Every structure is written in structure tokens, then in C-alpha cells.
């Protein structure tokens, strides 16, 4: 198979590009200033820090790299993969890297959130305060303004990520006011020998909160190995389960990523999107017989679906999104499950799940997803029973050296293909996607 040097697109045009200072992009968040300037804060999959990208002129973006804080003089093991901003505040989510994903060999890291003022000077965030979280630190959390941040975070005495509700009305002194977890995560119920290493295949089969969105005091949760979950957070001190829809099995697990990955309420309609997670085919090796990325012989399917919430206590899966179109000119096979002869746990990754802020596009009839090596996919969900793909953009395959690797140079034995990670859409309808090894693309749909 040959690497593509050109993008493949349908109903999407490329507007601009930024190399993100050769840092692998991950979660993004946007800040719009009072004088109409647009900035994207882009966390990093591997490095400790974030880019600030001025996209006021989307054809000519500029990026400034901000190094994150280090625990000591050993500059490895620290991660700043997730990021949120609203109300002139930037919240950086700190945690540890994983040997299996990042090739690191050190465990020196600080876990928690750090809060910055970005209203005063968007290009030079001013530190305000922090809140420490034990264990794995903080993952894909939610903050869209106001007094409360909803963290997907570790906590002493619990396994993996749970929900922690943090009062940041005084950002110099954040305080936890409530939390929610699955009983299987309570460590007093476990022997030490029953607790697997974070990021390993056994760990991925256990309950472990992944991502949340909050709307009208309802927290929508992607809760791997628990399901699609809704929680009443009207009383922040006493979150209460409303309903849940188990998804694993039949979907995901195996060698996939998070068994339930993302959620998104569709505006004021009684529906929400839920997704499982695939994985990056570049990790998979046909010669490995064990470990997280060994040769795959069989693998449950991943999916995007729509859940009906007419009865909040009994959510129902009413539709599954179509398989992404394989475009003419795709050079790595006939489908996305077998890439250059390598079987992978193909499936979606991050959806555009920002909710409630004026700087973002507001519509409830489209879903945007970065589908790993299938690129950005846009779906029409005006009829929730029949989701339809209407556009895609697949970046060219990255050329040259990997932006990070392990010391042996063996972290990425699989096919060298373009992989998309996260997506935002602003109120001007510009679409931003970042990638695993090839910067940020700025796009616009033509439909």
C-alpha cells in the first residue's frame, strides 16, 4: 500500500493549517474575546503542555507553545491531554502518561486541574489556583462556565476515574462538593492483587468514567463497562442516578479504547449521541502475541448511536450510525477494519461535544466525529432513526519522522496512516480537527 500525499474529502474544503509546533494534538477548547478574536487551546497527546492557536484569521493561524509544569527535573511521565475554557478561565487537566501509549518509563507526575485567567491576556495565561487529584489524575471533563467544574478524575480510595464536582467560584481555592462512582470502583472492596495497571487490557474491562456533558442539571456520562448514564446533579452534594443503558457487551471491549467514550445531548430534543472508541491502528503489530496491541483475531464492533430519552429512567438505543464511506483514492485497503493487512479495532474517537457556549456552532441536527484513521465524519441526525453521513475529510498520511516514539523506536509498528483526534466547530462554522502526528486542519463544510 502507498501513503497518500493528498487529502480525501467530500463536501468539505480546507481553509487553513497549523503544525502545532510539531506537538501531537488532543482535546481542544475555544475562547472568544470581547473584541472578536478567536483562540483555540490545544492539549497534547504526548507532551506536557498546550498550544494557543490564534484562529481569528482561519486561513493564517499562528500557534504559541506553553510548557506545562513539571514535578521535578525528570521531564517525562507528565501529561496535559485535556483542556477546557469558559468565562475567561482555562482549566488544564493534568495526569500521567502511559507506557503502552506513550513509550514512557517514568511515573513522576502530578494529577489534578490548574486554573488560569485568559480573559486578561489570552496568549499569556495567568495562574489562579489548582486542585489535586490522586491516582491517574484528570481526563475528559466538562466546564462551560459558572461555579462548577465536573471532573473525570482519580480520587484516593477509588479505582480509575470517577465524577468529582468542584466549586471554582473562588478559582484560587477550588473545593470538592460532591462525587459519584460505580460500586466496583471502591477500593475497599478490592484486594491489591485484583487491581490491574492503568491502561492495560484487564483495566479497560472495568468500570471507569471517561467523559461527561452537563445540561440543565443532568450529567450525561460515557461510563465504560457501565453504559450510557444520566445523573441528576441539581444537588451538587448528592448526585443521583437517573437511568443507564448498558452497552458493553455487545459493543467495544476487546482491544478497543474506552468501551463507552463520548456523549452529547442533541439540544433540547429528547435524544443524545453515545459512542464507543476504536484505537490507533499504528500501534498494532501482527507479530505480537501478547500485550495491549497484539495481533487481533476477533474484535467486537465499535459504534456511534442515538439514545432516546423520552423516559429518562429507561434510555433506549434507537439507531446506529452507518459505517464511514470508504472513498475512492483510499490506498490502505477495502475497509477501515483491515489497514495494510493489519486488523484493528476500528471505531470512532472524539465527537464535537462542547455544549452551551456562544463561541461554538449551535445546531442539533449534525454530529461531527474524528473517526481515527477514517478522518473527520459529519452526520445528519435531523431524523434520529436514520443518521446519514454527509461529508468527510481525511488528511494526507504524515510524512517523515514520528513526533514521538520510545527509545527502541518500536512504539508504532503498524501502518503509517493519518489519524484524527479531536474536533471543534465555531460560531462562524469553521471546523477544527487536530491529528496524532500532523498538526491542525481548519475546514468548512459545503453542505
N, C-alpha and C positions, 0 to 999 in steps of 0.2 A: 504494500500500500504506500501511497505517496502523501507527503504533507501538503496541505493546502496553503497557498500564499495569499489567497483572496478570501474575503468573507462570502458567506452564502446568506442571502436574505430574501424575504418575501414580505411585501407591504411595509418595509422599514427602510429608512435611509440613514446613513451615518452622517452625523453633523460635526463631531469633533473627536479628539483622542488625547489621553494623558497617560504617560508611562508610570505615574505614581512613584516616581523616584526609584523605580525597579523594586518596589515592595509589593508583595502579593496581597491584593485587596481582599477584604472580607466585609463585615457589616458596615453599612453606610447610614449617615443621618444628615439632614439638611437644616441649615439656619439661614433665614431670610432677614436681612437688616431692615430697619425702618426707612432707610433711603433706597431700598430696592435692590441691594446686592445679594447674590446667592453664593453660599459656601456649602460644600459637602465635606463632612468629616468622615474619613475612610479608615476604619480599623484595619488591622493586618493579620493575615492568616499565620504568619511565621514570626515576624519581627516585633519587638516591643516598642510600640509607638503608633502614630497615626499621621495620615496626610490631611492637610487642609487644602481643598481644591476650590479655587475661585472659578465658578462657572457662570458668573454674571454674563459673560460672552461665551456661550457654549461652543462656539467654533474655535475659541482660543483659550482653553482652560490653563491655569497655572497652579502648581502644587508646591506646598511647603511641608517638609517632613518635620514632625515633632517627636523627639525621642521620649519614650516613657521612662518612668522611674525604675531604678534597679534596687534590689535588696542589698547587694554588696558588689564587690568588684568582679564577681563571676558573671559575665554578661551572656547568660544562656538560661533557659528554663522559664523565663518570664514571658507571659503572653498578654497582649491587649487586643483581643479579637473582636470585641463587641463594643458598641458605642451608641449613645442616644443623645438627642438635644431637643430642647423646647424651652420656652420662656427665657431665652437668653442664657440658659445653662447647658453645659456639656457634661455628660456623665460617661466616664470611661470605666469599662468593666475589665478588671484585672484577674488573671488566673495563671495556671501553669501550662506549659507546652506538654505535648505527649510524645513519648519516644516513637510510638508506632506511626504518628502522623508527621512529626517534625524532625525526627532524627536526632533529637537532643539527648544528652546523657546526664543532665543535671536537674536537680529538683529544687533549686533555690528560687522561690518566687513568693510574691505577696498576692493574696486574694482579697478582692473587695471592690468597692467603687471609689473613684475620686471625682469630685465635682469642681467644675471650673466656670468662671464667668466668661462668656463670649459675646455678651451684648456690648461691653465697653470697647473691646478690640478683638474682632473675630479671628484675626491672624495671630494673636498672642494671648491665648487663654490664661486667665489668672486663677490660680488655685484658691479654692474656698474651703473645702473640707473633705473628709473621707470616712468610709465605714468599712471595717474589716469583716471578711467572711472566711470561715475555715474551709478546710478540705480543698476542693477543686477551684474555689473562687467563684466567679460570676460568669454566666453565659447570656443567652439572648433574652434580655429583659425588656421592660416597657416603661417609658416615660413620655407623656405627651403634654406636659405642663401641670401646674398645680402643686399641691403639697406632698404628693405621694409618688414614690417610685416602686414599681413591682419587680423585684429582683428574682431571677432564676439563679439560685446561689447555694453554696455549701453552708452548712451550719454544724457546729460542734454537736456530736451525738447522732448525726444523721448521715446516711449514705447517699452520695451523689448530690444532685441539685433538687432543692425544694423551692417553694414560693416564700419569699420574705418581703413583707410590706414595710417600706422605710419612709418615715416622715422626714422630708427635706425642707420643711418650711423655714427652718434655720439651716442653710446649707453648710454652715461652719460646724454644725453639731448634729449630724443625721442620727435618728434613733429608730430602732425597730418597734413597730406597734402590733404586728401580727404575723402569723406564718401558717402555712398549710403543707401537708405532706401525705404520702401514702404510707400506710402502716408498715409495709415491707421495708421502708427506708429507715425505720427507727432502729438504731444500732444496739440498743439494749436487748433487742430480740435476736441478736446475731452473735455467733461465735466469731472470733478473729479469722479462723480458717474459712469461714463462709463468705468473706468479703473479698471479691476479686479486684485486681488492679484496674483503675480507671482507664477506659479506652480499649480494654481487651474484649474479645468476643463474649465471654461469660458476663462481663459487666453490661454489655449492650442489651442483654436479655432481661435485665432487671428494671423495675420502676425507677424512672429518673426524669424529672421535669426537664423540658427542652426549651419551649418558647411560649410567651403569653401575649395577649392583647386585651385591653380593658375598655369596655364601652358601657356607659350608663350603669356603673357599679356591678357589672357582670364581667368576670375574668374568664376569658376563653383560653384554654390551655391545651397545648400539644404535649401529652404526657406519655412518653414511650412505655409500652407494656402495661399501661392503664387504659389509654384511649384518648378520644376527643372528650374533653371535660369542661363543664361550666361550673363556676364557683361564684356565689354571692359574696361580694366584698363591700356591701353597703355599710357594714360594721367592720372597719379595718382590723379591729382587735379579734374578731371571731369569724374568719372566713368559713363559709358553709357550702358544702357540695350541693349543686342543683341537679345535675344529671351527667351521665357519661355514656359513651359509645365505644366499647372495646373494638380494637382494630388489628391487634397482633396476637395470634394469627386471625385471619389468613394472610394479611399483608405484611410485608417487610420482614424484619428479623434476619436470620442468616448472616451474611456478610455485608449487610447494608449499614448505613449510618443510623441516625435516630429513628426508632421504629414508628414514632409519630413526631413530625418535625415542625410543622407550621400550622397556624390557624388564622383566619381572617373573617370577621363578621362582614356581611355584604350590606353595608349601610344600615338602613332601617328595615330592610327586608328580613323575613324570618328564616334566613339561611346563613350558613358560614362555610368557608372553604377549609378543608383539612388536607394535609399532605403527609406522606411518609418521606423517607430520604433514601436516595441512592448512595453512590460513593464515587470517588475519583478513580477512573479506570487506570490512571497512570501508576497507581500503587500495586496493581495486581500482577502476579507472576505465575506463569504456567508451570514453573519448576519448583515452587514452594509446596510443601506437603503439610505444613502446619503454620500457626500464627494467624493474625487477623486477615492477611491478604493472600492466603494460599489459593491454589488453583480451585476454581469453582466447578462443581459438577451439577449441582442443582441449587436453585435460589428462588424464594418466594418473590412474587412481583411487588413492585412499589406502585404508588398511585397518588393522584390528586382526586379529591372527591368533594361533593357538596352535601352538607348535612342540613336537614330541615329541623327548625327549632320552634315550630308551632306549639308543640308541647315540650317546654324546656326541660322537664324532668325525664323525658323519653326521646332523646335526639335520634334521628333516623338518617342513615346514608341513603340518599335518593338517586345519586348519579356518580359516575366515574368519568374523568376526562379522557379524551381519546389519546391514543399513542401519538407522540410527536411525529409530524411528517418528516420522512427521510428525503432530503432534497436531491434533485439531480445535481451532480457535481460533488456529492459526498464521496470521499475516497477511502473510507475505512471499513466498508462492509455494506451489507444489505439492511442492517438494522442497528440499533444502539446498544443491544444486549451483548453482541459479539463484535469487538472492535479490533481490527487487525488480527483476528483469530483468538483474541483473549475474551473469555466470558467475564462479564462484570455484573454487579447488582444494580443495573440501570434504574434510575428514577429521578424525581425532582429534587431541587435544593431550595434555596430561599425564594419566597414569594414577596411581592411588594405588600408588606403588612403594616406600613405606617398608617396611623389612624387619627384623625381629628385635628390635624394642624393645617393652618391656612397655606403653608408653603407647598403642600402636596396636592396632586390631582385628586379631585373628589368625584368619583363615579362608582356605581355599584354594579355595572354591567360588564366589567372587564377584570381579568385576573392576569397578572404578569408573573412569570416564574423563570428563574435561571435554572435550567434543566441540566446542570453539569455539562457534559460534552455534547448535548443536543442544543446548547445555546439558549438564548432568551426565547421564550414562547409566550405569545399573547392569546388569550382565550376570551371569546364572547360568552358570557353567562347570563344574558338577558332572559333566556329560558333556562332555569336551573336544572331542568330534567335533561337538557341536551346541550352540554357545553361544547363549543366549537372552536377549533384553532383557527385564528385569522391572520397571524403574522409570526415570523421568526427572524432571528439574526444569529448566525453562527460565526464568531470571529475566526480569522485565519489561525492556523496552527502556529504556536510560538516557535520562533527560530532561535538558534544559538543556545547558550548555556542555561541550565536551570537557575532560578533566582535563589534557591536554597537546596541543600542536599545534606546527607550525613557524611561523616568523614570518609567512608568507604566508597561513596558515590553510587550507592545501591538503593537509595530510598525510592526511586521511581523506575522500576524495571519495566513497567507496562507501556502501552502505546503513547507516544508523544503527541497528544491532541490538545486542542483548545478546550478549556474548562471554565465555564462561567460560574460566579459565586453569588452575588447579591444584586438587587435591583431597586431603584427608586424612580419615581415619576413626579416631576414638579408641577406647579400650577400653570406653567407655560406649556405643559405636555411634552417636555423633554424627558427622555428616558436615559437613565444612567445605569450601566452594568459594569461591575468590576470582575476581574478574572484571577485565576490561580497563578498565572505566570506571564501575564501580558497587559497589565495596566487597566485603564478605564476607557470604555467606549461611550460616547454620547450620541443618542439616536433619536429619531422621531418616527412615529407610525404614520403611514399614508392612508390608513383606513380609519 
